């Protein structure tokens, strides 16, 4: 591959030609054909557009700088022409400073680079018989009308070879390379053509010219307006069809025309929407089960015995709880947590356990069926061998290849950008930077915890509580609730700020690493960004679920954070409700922020651009000028779309035991997300450079890692965060003799049995409440169920037998649940093959045809030639032999 690239690229790397030897684009005036996609001759198709400001009209730079910029641009355009591209320049209609350079790749150039890039092109139509699925009639109800968007023909394909041109399925040279492929080839050339040489270092590529401002934009053209079809009969108006049949809100319940999306935008965008659509469809099942479990909790909450005891004035009203902080907090009645206990009954029910187990299995089905779907798309979209054959080296990597090393495989010298020692230094630096930022996030989480501990004292003093009080607001605005909500909001703001900073840092680190290919670059950046986002988004949730309220001691001997702040206890309703609150704020706030950032910003920018040009709106504007005023897609393309969905996937799976409605909310969000992303691409952004992609890249192992971790987190949430295991232990063991007094298994007496007793006379001076004691009782109860012996017992305030039974049950539950789900996941992974039999048959058939048409025909030609030569040799030998006999 390197040798082939050198044959094409290296001839352009010479000394910069003199002014008189420079080739310049053809200059033409705009012909008022607003929808035309061709040069002025109407024959040569525009494959790419470059935009720059006329240096003679620039006033922002020094004259010498403008002259240098002009020189580099002229050299670059001359080298493009030397590489066989055709250029045509036109001045802007709306802004006379802007020049549009249209680029066309002729047939010979397309064929040459298609072979260099190993682009797979049609050999013959697919002749395998396919059986219609029994569910096809159902899917057709939600599919796009085939009369509007016709299904793409299936072909067997092979890497293009100019020497075997006759073996490829060429009906028309103008349509053999579709617009997406043409743009990809031209972009490949644009990224590798030189424009200057300084200190024996060659500078090349459109990306650097864009970064330095020599060119203002470079993009392929949309083929029409999204509002109406093109007036040019030679333009297919695929953008208009995509908007009407895919991006429009009316299609929210329709299946996506994936083949058509791939044809217009390329495989990389196609695979994203295929994955997002598949994920959304699978969420339908999870959402139905989640809603069922939620409804089960709602229907059974009135039968929740322990909640009834909390709300009962004769039980919960007579139970006096110990203060939750030192000095300023006061005693309070348990029945003020009645509303929280009712809500907890909804989320902390048997349905939650069933749903957690179901989601552990669901995520396996999702990943396994996606592998099958992905394998089908890899074959249908000709990306099966993309990574091995077709992907090219990044221009930034090529430019730094100054060190010579010996290739172990070829035993030949090759150029690399750094030595083994240099690579080790780079990796060490990058790893250290990543760990530094992760530690910074953890430090911010610690800061939020300190905030919670300190502000809780303030809220406890301001929102004073009295046993005799009956204010309605106390049911909802408790010190714990106020602390939790404000801390969650602050945590969200900190998360967003750190995201903005780290995004730039991650890109700088990855650029410094200098990955070899674009796939390597994106995978490296993906890993860094997800590690950061994982800690950033999930750390506060992990703290609430597994650490908050777990190490607090008991009222007479509390545990202090940093030796100063008393460790935080859970809300009286339990940490499970607080986890749900945290999830709702982060997920909801993130969705709103992303929609503002992704939809409103480009929309507002485009509206401002249209408003500023309103005075000149009566002028007829060309397609390339319309597209120029759209928003450019960032260098990372769909990276942030994937990141958003994978973070959502984490919230849906990792903490689903605390909120069974999460899949439903994710489903609604994703149904809108698909159409919003489609709307952005078709209406607000310039057309992306079509790119190949074999799969969803590094996101696949990340999803698998989340799936494995989700089983552990949900098992631990049910065991340690919810109150399910203590209730089950009480029901089956401690409600009946020898530990209980009831004649049959029951939940009655659960509250009184699980709230440990503390003697108020045992308070230390540092934590003794300032408020007076009401009533004749000398004891109070712990907020959290710590299960300790009462005062006066020989082991007072130590963990009792009930505690150890509960701990054993929790550990046993985690082990059993994990092993059962992992075993089922293993069986499912083994039973469901990654590649379907139909796809395997197509791959074998294609390889057979490639071997037959491209290789056996060569062999036959060689045999035929050799046969003629051997016949001549035999005839010559016979004539010589006869001559001697005579």
N, C-alpha and C positions, 0 to 999 in steps of 0.2 A: 504493500500500500504506500509506504514512504517513497519507494522508487517511482511509483506512478505519479504521486503528487509532485515530486521534484521535476518530472518531465514537463508538467504543466505550469508549475509555479516559478521555478528557478529562472526560466528565460526572462521573466519580467523583472528579476532582481539584477539589474545592471546599473551602470552609472546613470544619473539623471540626464535625459537627453537635452540638447540645446533647444532654445525657444523655437527656432525655425523647424525643428524636427517634431515638435509636439503636434499630435492630432487633436482636433477640437470637435465638439458636437455640431451637428447641423442646427442652425437657428431657423425657427419657423414662428409664425404668428398663430395665435389661437383662432381656429376656424369656426367657433361658435357651436360646435357639436358637443353639447354638455355631457352626453352619456357615452361618448366614444372611448373605447379602451385601446385605440390603435394610434400609431404615428399618423402624421398628416396624410400620408399616402393611402391610409385605410387598409394596408396589407400587414404591416409589421405590428404585432401585439405588444403592448406595454407590459413588461414583466416586473418592473421595479421603477420607483421614482425617487430621485435625490433632490433635495431642496437646499438652496444656499442663498445668502444675501449678496447682492452685487457689491464687491469690495470698493468700487468707485463711489458708491453711495453711502458707505459706512462712515460714521462720524465718531464712533466710540473708541476706536483704536488709533494708535500712531500710524503714520503713513508707511513706515518700514514694516510694521506688523501686518498691515493689510496687504502689502506686497508679498510678504512671505506666505501668508495664507493663500493668496491667489495662485502663487507659484506651485504650492503643494497640490492645490485642487486641480490645476491644469495638468500637472504631471500625472496625477491619479487618473483623471479622465482619459488622458492619452494612453496610459497603460491599459485601461479598460478596453479601449478601441483596439490596441495591439493584441489583446486577448480574444478578439473576435466579436465583442459586443458592439451593438449599434446604439448611438446616443443621439437624442434630439432635444434641444433646449427651447423653452418657451418662457416668456416673461409673464409674471402674474397679472391677472386682470384687476385685482383689488389693491395690490400693493406693488408698485413698480420696482421696489428694492428686491423682491423675491424672484428667483429664477428656479424653474422646475426642469430638471434633467431627466428625461424619460429613457429607460434602458430596455433594449430588446435583445434577446438571445436567439440567433439564427439556428437553423436545424443542425448544422455541423457542430456548433458549440454545444448544443444540448446533448447530442450523441456522445461527444468526447467526454464531457463531464459526467454524464449519466454512467458511463463505463468506469470512470475514475471513482465515482461515489458509490458504485455497486448498487444502483437503484434497480429495484425489481420491476419489470414491465411485463405486459401480457404475452403469453405464448399462444394459448388457444383457450376457447371457452370451456368452462367446467362441464364435463360430460358425465359426471357421476349422478346416478339417480338418488334423489332424496325423498324421504317419506315425510309427509306433513304431520306435524304433531297433532295430537287429539285436542290440544288447547288452542290451536291456531284460530279457530272461530271466535274464541273469547278475546284473544289478543288483537284481532282485527277490529273489534269494537273500539279500541283505544288507540289504534294506529293512525298515522297520517294517510289521507286518501292517496292511493297509488296513482290515480289519474292526475294528481297535482304534482307530487314528487315521485317520479318513477323509480322503482327499485333498481339498484346498481347491478349490472351484469357481473357474474362471477367468472373469473379467469384463473387459469393456472399461470403462474409467473416465474420468472428467473432473472438473475442479475443481467443487466443489459450488456451486450457485446456487439460492437460495430461490425466485426467480421461475420457475425451471424444475423445480420439485419433481416434477411429474408425469412428467418425462422420465427420472427416475432409477429404478433397479430397487429398489423398496421393497415387500417382502412383509410386513414387520412393523416398525413404528416402534421397538419395543423392541430389535430386533436389527440395525437398519440401521446404527447406530453401534456397532461392537464395543467391548468393555470397554477395550481398549488405546487406541482413538481417543477414547473418552469421557474417560479419565484424562488423555490428552495435552491435550485442550481445557480441562479443569478446571485443570490445572497452568498452562496459558497464562494463564488468568484470575487464578489465585492469584499469579502472578509480577508482575502489573501493577496490582493494586488497592492504593490508597493507605491508609495508616494514620496519617499525621501530616504536618504542614507546619511547617517551622522556617526562619525567615529567608527566606521565599518559595521555599524548596527543598522539593519534595515528596518524601516518603519512602514507598516502596511496595515490595511484593513479599514473598513468603513466605521467600525466601532470607535477607533481612536480619532478619526476625523470628526465624528459626532461629539466626542468628549471635549475636543479642543475648539469646537464651535465653527470649524471650517464648513461643515454641513449642518443645517438645522434639523433635518429629518431625513429618514430613508425608510421606505415602506412599500409593500405591494398594494395594488389598488383594489378597493371593493368594486364589484362588477355592476352595481346599480345603486340607486337610492333605496332605502328600506321602506319608504312610504309608497312608492309606485314602481312598476316595472320599467325597465330601460326602454327608451324610444329607439335605440339602435337594435335592429333585428339580429345582429351578430353577437349581441351580449345576452347571456342566458338569464340574467336577473335572479341569480341564486340567492343573493343577499335578501332580496324582497321576499322570496319564498321562505327563507329561514325565519325572517321576522314574522311573517303571517302564520306559518304553520308550526313554529317552534317557540319563538320568544314572546309572542303575544300572550297576555294573561288568560285569554279564552282557552288556551291549550293546557291549562294547569293539570288536567286529568288525562292528557294524551301521552302516549309513549313518544320518545324522542326519535327523530329520523337520524340515527347515529351514522349510517353510511354517508348520508348527505352532508352531515356536519364534518365528518372526516374528509370528504372530498373537497370541501370549501376551505376549512381551516387547518387541515393536516391531522396526523395521527395523535399528536400530543394533546391537542384540545379534545379530540374525539374520545381518547381513552379516559380523560378526566370526566367528561359528561357520562360516559358509559358507566364508570365506577360510581359516580354520584347518583345516577338513576337506579343502579342495582342496589346500592346501600339504602336508598329511600324506599324502594319496593320491599326490601327485607324488613325495614322498620315497621311496615304495615302490620306484620304478624306480631312483632314485639309490642307495638302500641295497643293492639287488640287485647293481648294477654295482660299488659300492664293496666289498662282501663278495667279489665275484669277483676284484677286483684285489688285495685283501688275501690271499686264498687263493693267488693266483698268486705273490705275494711269499713266502708261507710254503713253497710247494712248490719254489720255485727258490732258496731261501736256501742249501741245501746245495751248490748248484752255483756259488755266489758265489766266484769265484776270489780276488778281493782280500781277502775276509773269511778265506778259508782261509790266505792268506799271513800275515794278522795273527795268527791263532791258531797257526800252525806254529811250534814251538819253534826250528827251525833258521832261520827267517826273522824272524818277529816277536819271537821270544825273543832274537835276537842284535842287534836294532835298539834302540839306546839313545836315548831321547828327552830333549830339553833340558828343564830346569825350567820350570814355568809361572808362576812368580812370582820376585821378587827374594829372594835370600839364603836364606829359610827353606825354599823348595821344593828338592827333590832330583831327581836323574836317575831315570829309570824305564824299564822295558821296554815295548815296544809291545804285547806279547801280553797284558798285563793288561786291555786294552780289547777282548778277544776277544768277551765277551758283548755289549758295545755294538755291535760291528761286525756280529754276527749279527742283532741287532734292526734295525740300520740296513738290512740287506739286505732285510728284509720291507717296510719303508716306502719305501726309496729304490731302487725297481725300475722296470722299464719299464712295469709296470702303473700306477704312479703317474702317469706322463706321459699314458697313455691316459685315466685317470680325470680328470685335470685338464682335458684337452680336452673330455671328455664333459660335465663339470659346467659348463663355459663355455657349451655348447650347451643343456644341460638347463635352466639358469636362464632362457634365452630362451623355451623352450617353456613353462615354468611361467608366466612373466609374460604371454605372448601368450594362452595358453589361459585364464588368469585374467581377462584383459580381456573375452574372449567370455562367460565365465560371469557376470562382473559385469554386462555389458550385459543378459543375460537376466534377472538378478535385478532390475536397475533397472526393467525393463519390468514384470515379474510383480509387483513390490512397489510399483509406482506412485511411483518416485522419479526418473524420467527428468528431469523439469523441476523437481525439488525446490528446488535452490539458487536458481533464478531466480524462482520463484513463491511458495514456501511458507515458507521459513525466515524467522523473525522476528528483529527486533533484540533484543539482550540487554537486560534491564531495567537492568543496571548502566550500559550505554552511554546508554540513554534518559535516565537520571537526571542525567547530566552534560552533556546537550545545552543549553548556555547561550549558545553563540556562534552568530551568524547569518551565513551565507555565501550566495552566489548559486550555484545549481546550473547548471553549464554546459549541461546537456542540456535541462532544463525551463525555464531562465531564470526560476526562481522562488526565493524565499528559503527556506532550510531551516536547521534547527538542528543543530549539530555540537558535540562536547564540547571541541574545541580548534582553534585557528587553525593555519595552515600552519607558522608559526614554532614554535608549541607542539608540533606533531607532530614537527618536525625535532629539537627538543630532546629529546623523549621517545625517539625512535629512536636518537639519539646516545648518550644515557645507557644505554639497554638494550643496544646493541651493545658499548659499553665494558664493561659488567658481564659480558656473555657472554665476551668475550675475556679479561677478568681471571680468570674461573674456569677457562677452558681453559688459561691460562698456569699457574694454580695446579696443575692436574693434571699438566702437563708438569714442573713443579717437583717434584712428588711422584715422578714417574718417574725424574727425575735423582737424587733422594734414594735410590731403590731401587738405581740403578746404583752410586752411591757405596757403599751398603751392601754390594753384591755384591763390589765391588773390595776393600773393607777387610776384610770377613769372610772372604774367600778366603784371605788371609794367615793368619788365625787357624786356619781349618780345615786349612790346609796344614801348620801347625806341630803341631797336635794329632793329626791323622790322618796321622802320618808314614808315608812310603812308602820302602821299600828294595828295591833290585833283587833281592836274594836272598829277600825275603819271599814267603810263599805263603799268607797268611791268606785264608780264604774271604770274609771280610767286605769285603776290599778290592775285590772284583769289583763290589760294589754301593754301598758307602759310601765314595766318593771325595770329595776336597775339592770337585770340580766339582759332583757330585750333591748334596752337602749344601748348598752355596751356592745351587744352582738351586732346590731344593725349599723351603728356608726363605725365599728371596727371593720365590718364587711365592706362598707363604702370606701373607707380609707384604703383598705387592702386592694380594692378594685382600681382606685386611682393610681396607687403605687405600681400595680401590675401594668397598667397602660403606659406609665412613664418609662418604666424599665424596658418594656417592649420596644418603644421607639428608639431608646439608646442602644439596646443590645442588637437590634436589627442591623444598624450600621456597623457595629463592632463585629458581628458574625460575618458580614460581607467582607470586611477588611481582613479578617483572619483567613477566610477561605481564599481570597485573592492572593494573600501571602503564601499560602500552601501551594498554589499554582497547580491545580489538578489538570490531568492530561486531556480529558474529553469533557464535553458539556454534561454528559451523564454523571461522570465522576464529580464534577463541580457541584451539580445540584444535589447529589447524594450526600456529599460532604457538608454542604450548607444545611441540608435537611436534618442531618443528625445533630448538628450544633444547635439549630433553632429549636428542634423538638426537645432536646435535653433542657434547654433554658425554659421553654414554655411549660414543660412538664413540671419543673420545680416551681416556676412562677405561678401557674394557675392552680396546681393541685396541692401545694405545700400547706396552705391554710386549711384546706379540706381534710388533709391527712392529720393535721394537728387537732382539729375539732373531733374527728372520728376516733382517733386512737391515743391521743395524749391528754386532751383536756379532761379534767375531772378524774384522771386515773391515779394521780400521785399527789393527793391533797392531805393525807394524814387523817386526823379526826379532830373534832372541835377543841379538845384539850391540848392537842399537839399538832398544829397545822404545819404544812411544809411551805417554806418561803422560797420564792424565785429571786435569785441574785442576792439572797440574804436580806432582802428588804420587802419585797412584795409577796403577799400571801398567794399561794398558787390558786389558780382559777378553778372554780367548780362549775359543773354543768348547770344549765337552766333547770328550774324545778320540773319542767316538762321533759327533761332529758336532753342529752347532746344530739340525739337523732333529729329532733326538730330544729336545733340550731344548725346542724349540717345541711338540712333542707333549705333553711334561710340563706346560708352562705352560697349554696349552689344556685338558688334562684337569682340572687343579686349578681353573682359573677356571670352566669350564663345569660341572663337577661341583659345586663349591662354590656356584655361583650357583643351580643347580637345587635343591639342598638348602635353601638360604636362602629361595628363593622359595616352596617348598612349606611351610616353617615359617611364613612370613609370611602366605601366602594361605590356607592350609587349617587349620593347627593353631590359629592365633590366634583366628579366628572360632569354631572348634569349641570351644575351651577357654572363651571368653567366654560362649558360649551354654550350655555345661554348667554354668558357675558360676551363670548366671542361673536355670537350671532348679533347681539344687540349693538356691539361696537361697529359691526359691518352693515347695520341696517340702512345707513344712509346710502350705501352703494349696492343695495339689494336689487336694484333694477337691472344691474349688469348680469349678463349670462356668464356663469362660472363653470369651468371644466371640472370633470370628475376628480382629477388629481388635486385641484385646489379645494374642493369640498372635503376630501379626505385629510388634507393637511391640517385643516382647522378642527379635526377631531382630536381626542386625547390619545397620546401614545401609551402603549402598554409597557410597563416597566421591564427591565432586563430579566427579572425572575418570573415573568409571565404568571402562570397559575400557581406558583409556589404558595402564595398566601391563601388561595382558595382551598388547596389541599390542607394546609396547616389549620385553617379554621374548622374544616370538617373533621380532621383527626382529633383535634382538641375536643370537639363536640362528642365524637365517638368515645373518647375517654370518660367524659362526664356521664354519658349514657350507660356505659358498661362498668366503670370502676366503682361508682357510688349509687348504682341503681337500687340497691336494697333500701336506701333511705328515701327514695322518691320514685315510685313505680310509674308516675306519669311522664317521666323524662323521655321515653321513646315517643310518646304522643306529641310532645312539644317539639322534639327533634324532627318528627315526620312533617309536621305543619311547617316548621322553619325550612326544611329541605325542599318541600314542594314549591315554596316561594323562592328559595335560593336558586333552584335550577332555572326558573324563568327570569329571575333578576340577572343572573350571570349571563344567560343567553341574550337578554335585552341589552346589557352593557356591551357585549361583544358586537352585536349587530347594529347598534345605534350610536353608542357613545365613543367607541374606540376605533382607531385605525385597524386595518386588517393586519393580523399577526403574520410574521414570517412562518409558513408551514414547517413544522418540524416532525421528525420521526420519534416515536417512543414505543418501546417494546412492552412496557408495563407501567405501573404506577411508581416504579423505582424504589427508593429507600422507604417509602411509606408502607410497603407491604410487610417487611419485618417489624416495623414499628407497630402496625396493627396487630400482628401476631403476638408481640410482646405485651401489648395492652390486654389482649384476650387472655393470656396466661395470668397476668397480674390481677385481672378482674375477678377471677375465681377466688384468689386469696383475700382481696380487699372485701368482697361481699361476704365471705365466710366470717371474716374478722368483725365486720360491721354488725352482723347478726349476733355474733358471740359476745363482743365486748361493748358495742355502742348501744344496741337495742337491749330491751329488757326481756327478751323472749326466753333465753335459757334459764335465768333465775325463776321465771314464772313456771316453766315446765318442771324444773326441779322441785319447786314448792308443790305443784299440783300432784306429781307422782310420788313424792317422798315425804315432804314435810307438812302436808296438810292432814295426814293420817298417822296413827301410832306407828312407831314409838316416838316420833318427833312431834307430831301434831295431835290435836284433840278431836278432829272431825271423824265421823264414822265412815265416810266415803270421800273419794277424791274430789276436791273442790278448790276454788280460788278464793273463797271467803277467808278473811283474816290475813290475806297476803300482805297488805300494806302494813298492818300492825306488826307483822312478823319480820319484815325486811328492813324497817327503819330502826337503826341502832339507837339505843338510849344513852344519853349523856347527862351527868349530874352537873348542874350549873355552878355548883360550888367548886368544881375542879377547873374552872377557867383560870388561865394565867392572867396576870395583870396586863400583859401586853395585848391580849386579845379579848379581855372581858368587855362586854358591851356597856356603853354609857347609859343606855336607856334602862329605866326601872323594870323590875320583874313583876308581871301581872299574875294574880291567882295564887293558889296555895301549892301548885306543883313545883317540885324542885328539879325536874328533869326536862330536857328538850330532845328532839330527835334530829338525826343527821339528815341533810337534804339528799345526799347520795346513799345508795344502798351498799354500805360497806360491810354489813353483817359482822358485828362485833359483840362480844359478851357485854352484858349490862354492868353498871357500877355495882360494887358489892360482891361480884363474882371473884373467885380466886384468880382468874385470868382476865380481869376486867379490861375492856377496851382492846383486847386481842381478838384476832379473827376466830369466829366460832366454827363449828362443824358444818353448818350450812354453807359458809363461804368456801370451804374446801370441796364440798360436793359440787357447788356451782362452778368452781375453777376446773375441776376434773371434767365436768359435763361440757364446758366451753372448749377445752382442748380436744376432747373426744369428738365434739361436733365439727370443729375445724378440720381435723384429720379425716373424718368420715366423708364430709361434704367435698373436700378437695379431691380425695382419692376416687370417689364415685364419679364426680364430674370429669376429672382428668381421664378416667378409664373410658367413659362414654365418648369424650372428645377423641381419644385414640382410636376407638372403634369406628367412629364417623369418618375420621381422616383416612383410615385404612380402606373403608368400604367405598368411599366416593373417590374415583380416580381423578387426577388433576386434568387429564386430557380425555375428552369423550372419544368413543370409537369412531364416530363420524368424522371428527377432526383428524384423527390418526389416518384414516383412509384417504382423506384429501391430501395430507402431507406426503404420504407414500406415492400417490398418483402423480403429484407434482414433481417429486424427485425422479420418478420413472420417466416422465416426459422430458424433463431437463436433460437427463442422461441420454435419452434417445435422440432428441432433436439437436442438442448442442454438441454432444460428444461422439455419439455413434456415427452421426453423419460425417464428422471430421475423420473418424477412423475409416469409414467407407471410402472417403475421398483419398485418403493416404493409400489405402489398399489398391484403389483403382489406378492411382499414379504409379505406385510401385509395380503393379501388374504390367502396365505399359512398358516401364523401364526394363522389367525382367524379360518381356517378350522381345524387346529390341536386342537385349544381350544374348538371348537364346538364338534369335535369327542370325545375329552377327557371328556367333560361335559356329552355327550350322554351316553358314556360307564359307567360313574359314576352313572348316573341316573338309567340306566337299572340294574346295579348291586344292587342298593338299592331296586328297585322294586322286584327283584328276592329274 
